Amino acid sequence: MVAYTAENASVNYGKICSVFQKLRLLLPNMIKGNCHCHTVHNAARHAQKLVSNDVQSFVLEVYHAYLLSQILLMLKNALNIFDALKVYF
């Protein structure tokens, strides 16, 4: 399996005279694998239209949920250590 990935410029993926077309003459089963950065950017841009524009609130909610879970995990670990220390007292 051979794949060619490059920026989505016409010099790379044009229909008539492009790098992809010239390589495909040599390797007819080659797969087109567009630029991954552009693919992710386009997906994020279109997804943003579907979500609310308040991205800052969303990021803060995720951050606080993660922070709270980490604090609870540290508290649980501290309590487990404390239980282990009870043997010595």
C-alpha positions in Angstrom: 0.0 0.0 0.0 1.4 3.4 -1.0 -0.1 6.7 0.0 0.8 10.3 -1.0 0.1 13.1 1.3 0.8 16.8 0.7 -0.7 20.2 1.0 -3.9 20.6 -1.0 -2.3 22.9 -3.6 -3.1 22.3 -7.2 0.6 21.6 -7.9 0.3 18.6 -5.6 -3.3 17.4 -6.4 -4.3 19.0 -9.7 -6.3 16.9 -12.2 -4.0 17.3 -15.2 -0.4 17.9 -14.4 0.4 17.4 -10.7 2.8 15.5 -8.6 0.0 13.1 -7.6 -1.0 12.4 -11.2 2.6 11.8 -12.2 3.2 9.4 -9.3 -0.1 7.6 -10.1 1.2 6.8 -13.6 4.0 4.8 -11.8 1.8 3.5 -9.0 -1.8 3.1 -10.2 -3.0 1.8 -6.8 -1.7 4.8 -4.8 -4.1 6.4 -2.3 -4.6 10.1 -2.0 -4.1 11.2 1.6 -4.7 15.0 1.7 -2.8 17.3 4.1 -3.8 16.2 7.6 -3.4 19.7 9.0 -5.8 21.1 6.5 -8.3 18.2 7.2 -8.2 18.8 10.9 -8.5 22.6 10.4 -11.5 22.3 8.1 -13.2 19.8 10.4 -12.7 22.2 13.4 -13.9 25.2 11.4 -17.1 23.4 10.3 -17.7 21.9 13.8 -17.4 25.4 15.3 -20.5 26.5 13.4 -22.5 23.8 15.2 -21.4 24.6 18.7 -22.1 27.7 20.7 -19.6 30.6 20.3 -18.8 30.6 24.0 -15.7 28.5 23.7 -14.0 30.1 26.6 -16.8 28.9 29.0 -16.5 25.4 27.6 -12.7 25.3 28.0 -13.1 26.6 31.6 -15.7 23.9 32.4 -13.4 21.2 31.1 -10.5 22.6 33.0 -12.4 22.8 36.3 -13.8 19.3 35.9 -10.3 18.0 35.3 -8.9 20.0 38.2 -11.6 18.7 40.6 -11.0 15.1 39.5 -7.2 15.6 40.2 -7.9 17.1 43.6 -10.2 14.2 44.5 -7.6 11.7 43.3 -4.9 13.4 45.5 -7.3 13.4 48.5 -8.0 9.7 48.0 -4.3 8.9 47.8 -3.6 10.9 50.9 -6.3 9.1 52.8 -4.9 5.7 51.7 -1.4 6.8 52.9 -3.0 8.0 56.2 -4.6 4.5 56.7 -1.3 2.9 56.1 0.4 5.2 58.7 -2.3 4.2 61.4 -0.4 1.0 61.9 2.6 2.9 63.3 0.5 5.0 65.7 
